[in-house]
Amino acid sequence: MQVTKIMPSNQGTIPAAHKFTQEELQMEFNYMQAERITKKLLERGHITDEEFDLIMAENKRTFPTFLSPLI
């Protein structure tokens, strides 16, 4: 029995790893902190679900992160 491995046609076009700058790392940290604080406000009943969504949308604009387009 012979096994054939099927490879995608774009093999070899693996994107290079992204090297984060200090500024990008700081933005990621700031976004994570803002998200944590906003979630606590929601959990404690200080803000509504709608306010949470608005604040998180603003956090994504204020702290642009590498992952924010995926979130």
Secondary structure in CASP SS format (residue, H / E / C, confidence):
PFRMAT SS
TARGET T0000
AUTHOR 0000-0000-0000
METHOD secondary structure of the structure
MODEL  1
M C 1.00
Q C 1.00
V C 1.00
T C 1.00
K C 1.00
I C 1.00
M C 1.00
P C 1.00
S C 1.00
N C 1.00
Q C 1.00
G C 1.00
T C 1.00
I C 1.00
P C 1.00
A C 1.00
A C 1.00
H C 1.00
K C 1.00
F C 1.00
T C 1.00
Q H 1.00
E H 1.00
E H 1.00
L H 1.00
Q H 1.00
M H 1.00
E H 1.00
F H 1.00
N H 1.00
Y H 1.00
M H 1.00
Q H 1.00
A H 1.00
E H 1.00
R H 1.00
I H 1.00
T H 1.00
K H 1.00
K H 1.00
L H 1.00
L H 1.00
E H 1.00
R C 1.00
G C 1.00
H C 1.00
I C 1.00
T C 1.00
D H 1.00
E H 1.00
E H 1.00
F H 1.00
D H 1.00
L H 1.00
I H 1.00
M H 1.00
A H 1.00
E H 1.00
N H 1.00
K H 1.00
R H 1.00
T H 1.00
F C 1.00
P C 1.00
T C 1.00
F C 1.00
L C 1.00
S C 1.00
P C 1.00
L C 1.00
I C 1.00
END
